[in-house]
Amino acid sequence: MAASSQDSTTSALPAYKTAFLQACLSANVLTFGTYTLKSGRQSPYFFNAGLLHTSTLLSAISTAYAHTIISFLSTHHSIPKPDILFGPAYKGIGLACTTLLELYRIDPQTWSSVSYSFNRKEIKDHGEGGNIVGASLKGKNVLVIDDVITAGTAIKEAINLVIKEGGKVIGFIVALDRVEKIPGPGDGNGRSAMGQIEWGFGIHTASIATVDDLIAVLRDKGDPEDIKRLEEYRKKYLANK
């Protein structure tokens, strides 16, 4: 029997993407309803990375990040291997640490010399001082990891912080790319936050999964009404870059 178009769509996703999304759905890290975002938009879904606090979920997301990074570097040959994985405070801290451990588990020879760093929200004026914890960013190639991006304000701050500390941002990886226009008058230039980072900073970006991947996974077992609302939201706010 020939596979259905729905089955073929899901099976076309790399296994780590499907496993990550299914884990998030099972644990209600990804939920459906009506959520007001910071932009004021009414979103039919919400991704709460703060709920990724069990060993099972940390394993799922760090494995997915690790494979995303490996794929990212293999498809962008001009990008050097990072010296540091940088996780912006607060949610990015645990993500950078666990992802680096998973990269080392997969390929210890390649990743044994790579470090992690994160920033403090407030500069420490005693002890070692400063606002960076972990490896120094000065003169290093830095790969930034965060959970999700919508408007891009937080990631711009992280990129500028790395630059201020003397590092070079070689890439930016998120767990979920909403692929929607940056909020603003008339939705600005139609770019997504990820697209704006590439355009404004010349930095390549990647994500574990996108809203399109989420819809593909939901087609197998999801609620048809949730899928319908996701597709309507996607159509309304889909970025063109």
NORTAHU-V814927 format. One record per residue. RES is the residue in one small letter. NEAR is the number of other C-alpha atoms within 10 Angstrom. Layout:
BEGIN
RES/NEAR
RES/NEAR
END
This chain:
BEGIN
m/3
a/6
a/9
s/8
s/10
q/14
d/14
s/12
t/16
t/20
s/14
a/12
l/15
p/14
a/11
y/19
k/26
t/21
a/17
f/21
l/25
q/18
a/18
c/21
l/18
s/10
a/14
n/15
v/18
l/18
t/17
f/18
g/11
t/13
y/14
t/12
l/11
k/10
s/11
g/9
r/13
q/13
s/16
p/20
y/18
f/16
f/18
n/14
a/19
g/10
l/14
l/21
h/11
t/10
s/8
t/10
l/17
l/17
s/17
a/20
i/27
s/23
t/24
a/26
y/30
a/23
h/20
t/22
i/23
i/14
s/12
f/19
l/16
s/12
t/10
h/10
h/9
s/9
i/15
p/13
k/18
p/21
d/21
i/25
l/28
f/32
g/23
p/28
a/16
y/14
k/16
g/22
i/21
g/20
l/25
a/26
c/18
t/19
t/24
l/23
l/18
e/20
l/21
y/17
r/14
i/15
d/10
p/12
q/9
t/11
w/18
s/13
s/11
v/16
s/20
y/24
s/22
f/27
n/21
r/14
k/11
e/9
i/11
k/12
d/9
h/7
g/6
e/9
g/10
g/13
n/15
i/22
v/16
g/12
a/16
s/17
l/27
k/14
g/12
k/18
n/21
v/28
l/26
v/27
i/28
d/26
d/21
v/20
i/22
t/21
a/19
g/17
t/10
a/13
i/21
k/16
e/12
a/21
i/25
n/15
l/17
v/26
i/16
k/12
e/16
g/15
g/21
k/21
v/25
i/21
g/25
f/24
i/23
v/22
a/26
l/22
d/22
r/23
v/22
e/26
k/26
i/25
p/21
g/11
p/7
g/9
d/14
g/11
n/15
g/19
r/20
s/27
a/25
m/30
g/23
q/20
i/20
e/16
w/13
g/10
f/13
g/13
i/18
h/18
t/17
a/20
s/24
i/24
a/23
t/18
v/18
d/15
d/19
l/22
i/18
a/22
v/24
l/19
r/17
d/13
k/8
g/14
d/11
p/12
e/10
d/18
i/19
k/13
r/17
l/20
e/16
e/13
y/17
r/19
k/11
k/11
y/18
l/19
a/20
n/12
k/16
END
